[in-house]
Amino acid sequence: MQIKEIMTPSVDTIRAHASLQEAARKMDLCDVGFLPVLNDGELVGVITDRDITIRAVAKGLDPEHTSVAQTMTKDVVSLPENSDIEDASDLMEERNVRRLVVTGEDDQPIGVISKDKLAMYVGIYAMDNGIVKDTQEFPKDFEPAALADGKRGDAEGDGKERKQVRSARDQGDPR
């Protein structure tokens, strides 16, 4: 399977000379925590919500007067859209990143792939292709997260209320 099949398409970008405040507003508006950075149409870096918080705000820099270029990650980790999901997984692990920029034929960003989304598909891909041979056996006393009604889901059903736990999948696209 290729990453173009599972990436989040039409990635939003920000200009290198934009302010951090502008980047934060764009992230808020687009509901993302990651923006590829362009300078004269060339991909020159990425900026994350964490970059803004740790590299700027925590150090007392003024987000209104600090440019994206001053705090962005300049080492862009990207792959072409026709790369396999296994290549993306390996690269993310090797470079210790949570997101990759997916590039088109002209090396322009056309999408983003997150580690969370990739993990879902790598697992499914591995199972569908017989890569996973044995299943994990859980201990007899293992109790999964509470069901939607908040009650125990076994046949004994002791009726005790359980704290509701939401999985990442329940929370939508993690981008």
Summary of the structure (lengths in Angstrom):
residues: 175
radius of gyration: 20.3
end to end distance: 19.4
largest distance: 64.9
contacts: 464
relative contact order: 0.16
helix: 33%
strand: 21%
